[in-house]
Amino acid sequence: MTDFLNQALQWLDGPNGDRIAYRRIEGQGPTLLWLGGFLSDMTGSKIAYLSDLCRREGRAFVCFDYFAHGETGGDFAQASVSRWRDNMLVVADSIDGPLVAIGSSMGAHMLALLLKARPGKVRAAGFIAPAPDFATKLMLPSLTPQQREAYEATGVHNMPGYDRPVPLSKAFFDDAAQHEVLNAPIAFEGPVRILHGIQDLVVPWQHGVRLLETLTTADARMELIKDGDHRLSRPQDLQRLGEMANGLHGMASGKN
């Protein structure tokens, strides 16, 4: 695969003084915008796979790091869904023409927010192990009684499962509640494709079905992968991702 990390790093100025790091491949047709997951960055295998695919096919591709992620950097204690949404919109607004957008895990929540904030900008949408309303409908309900007690006593949940405990404050969850997307229909009439692993222990596949039901488009399909986990980064999973990206690009370009 092409080493996408050798692609020149570029920067966009956003609200709150953020300098958003992103990479771009120039190409034809709708730009493929990748929206990454919680604590993911531009070094991921899915980005490497899609960037290589887009380069081979002569398509435009853009990905970026949210505040407190990767090259963008920043104090995670100052992070919020609002801030990440603002980052995402700055990047999306910098791209001329229509988008094919694919969101992974938390990135699916960002994609839903993009559909709501910029009607008509996205021609086709893809979701990988989607986690819309990830903070309020997945993280908070998953707290053990002991974690809930600690959170209520301190106002902070130190989320395990990463290379360090990730501090999530009451302010973080309160802000996230202002950006829920599953409580009302998400207006979008373009094609939607969803990939979700049945063995996903982070985001249950039923949560992906809920997203499918919430999107208004009739052209929405979900592929369940019986032995797939949350990452969906095995060679066969990346091949499925590439096939989905090709199909969405074709539909957005009017070729399918």
N, C-alpha and C positions, 0 to 999 in steps of 0.2 A: 504493500500500500504506500501511497505518497505520504511523506512525513508532513502532515498539515502544520505541525508546530514550527516548521521553517517558514511558513507563510508570515509575512510582515504583520506585526502587532499594530493595531490602529486604536484610536481613542475617540470617544464622544463625550462631550460635557453634558451632564444631566442636572436635575434639581439637587439641592442639598450639597452642592459642590462636588458631586460624584464625577469621577473620570472613569468612564466605562470602557474596559478593554474588549476589543472584538477583532475577529479575523474575517476576511472576505475573499472569495474567489469570484472573479468577474466571469460572466457568461450570459447566455441567451435565455429568453423566456422568463416566466415567473421565478423570482428568487426563492430558494429553499431557506427558510429561517428555522434554525434549531433552537429550541427552548429547553435548557437542561434542567436537571433535578436538584433537589436539596443537597447542598454541599458538593455538587458535581462541578466540574470545570471543563476547559477546552482540551484537556488531555485525554478525554474518554474514548473508548473504542468505537462507540457509535458515531461520534464526530469524525474520527479517522476514516471509518468506513464510508460515511455519506460524503465527506469532502472528496475522497478519492473517486467515488461514483460521479459526483458532479463535475469534477475536473475532466474525467474521461468523456463524459457526455456533453461537455461544453456549457454546463448550466451554472448560473450564479448561486452562490452559497454564502450564508452569513451565520456566525455563531458568536456568543459573547459570554462574559462572566458577570453575574450579578454582584452587587455590593457585598463585600465580605466573602467573596468567592474568588479563587484563582488569581489571575493577573490584576483584576480590578482592586482587590484588597479592601481593607477597612475593618473596623472593630465590629465583630458579630453582635455585640451587645446593643449596637445602634441599628441593627438590621430589622426590617419589617416587611410584611407583604406589600404594604403601600410603596415602600422604597424599591422593592424588586419590580413591582408593577411599573413604576416610573422609569426604571432602567430599561425594561422591556419595551415600553412605548417609545422612548428616545431612539432605540435601535430600529424598531419597526418604522418609525417616521423618517428615519434617515435613508430608507430604501425606496428608490423610485419604482413605481409600478406595482403590480400585484404580487402576492406572496403565496407560496405553498408553505404552511407552517406545520412543524411536527414538535410536539411537546412530550417529554419523558417524565413520568412521575409528577413531581411538583410542577414541572414545565407544562403539564396538561392544564393545571390550574391557571398558569400564566397565559396559555393559549386561549382558554375560555374568557379570561379578562380581556385579551386582545380582540376576540370576536365581539365582545360587548362594547368595547371602547372605540373600535375602528370598523364599523360596519362596511362591508364591501372590499376591505383591504385584502382579506384572505380569500383566495379562490378555492382552496382545498385544504383540509385539515387532517392531520394524523396524530394519534395518541398512542403512547407506549406505556403500559402499566400505569394508567392514568390515576392521579391522586388529586382530583379537584376537592377543594375545601380540606386540604390535607391537615391543616392545623386543628381545625375545630371538629371535624368529623372522623379523623383518624388518630392524630396524636393525643389529643385530650382524652377521648374515650378509652384509649389503650393504657392509661396510667393504672398501675397496680394500687391497691389501697394504701400501701406504704408511700408510693410516689405521690399519690393524691394528698396524703397528709402532709408530706414535706412541702409540696407545692403550695398548699393553703397556708402553711406556717411561714414560709419564706417569700412567697410570691415568685419563685423561680423553679422551673423544672429542668434539672440537668439531664438532658436526654442522652442515654447510653447508645452504644452501637457504632460509634465512630472512633477515630484515633484519639479522641479526647471527649469528655462530657461536653455537650453543647447546651449552653444556658438559654432557656426560653422563658421569658418573663411573662407576667400577667399582661403587661402592656403589649407584648408581642401577640398573645392570643386575642386580646381585645381588639387590636388592629385587624387581625386576620378575620375576625367576625364581621367586620365592615365590608369585606370583599368576598363573601360567600357567593357561589354561583349555582349551587344545586337546588336552591329554594324556589326557583322560578324558571320557566323555559329560557334556554339560551338560543336566541334568534340567529340562525345560520342556515342557508339553503344550499350550500355547496356540498360536495362529497366529503364524507367522513369515514376514516378507516381506523380501527382500534386493534392493537395487539395486546393480549394479556395472558400471563401464565397462570394456570390453575394452581401451581405450587408456589405462587407468590405469597410469602409470609408477611410482607410489609403492607401491601395494598390488596385486599381480597378482590378476586375477579368480579364479584357481585357489585363492587364499587364502580367498576368500568361499565357494567350494565346500567347502573343508575345514570352515569353520564350519557350513555347512548340514548336513554329514555328522555333526558332533559333537553338534548339538542333537537331543534325543530325540523331539521332536514329529514326527508324521507330516504335519501341516499346515504344511509349509514350502515356500516357492517362491522362486526366484531369477530376477530379470529381468536379462539381460545387454544392455547398451546398446553396440552395435557401435562407435559413434563417440564414446562417453563417456570422459571423462578422470577423474582422481581427484576433482576438485572437484564435479562434477555440479551446477553452479550456473547453467547456461544456462536460458533460459525453459522450454524443453521438459523439462529435467531437474527443474526446480522443479514443473512441472505433474505429472510422474510422482510426485514426493515427496508432493504434495498428495493425489493419488489413492490412494497407499499409506496415508497418514495417515487419510483418510476410510474406507478399507476396514477398517483395523485398529480404528478407533474403533467402526465399526458392528459388527464381530465381538465386540469387548470389551463392547459394550452389549447384545449379543444381538439386534441388528437385522438381521444378515445370516445 
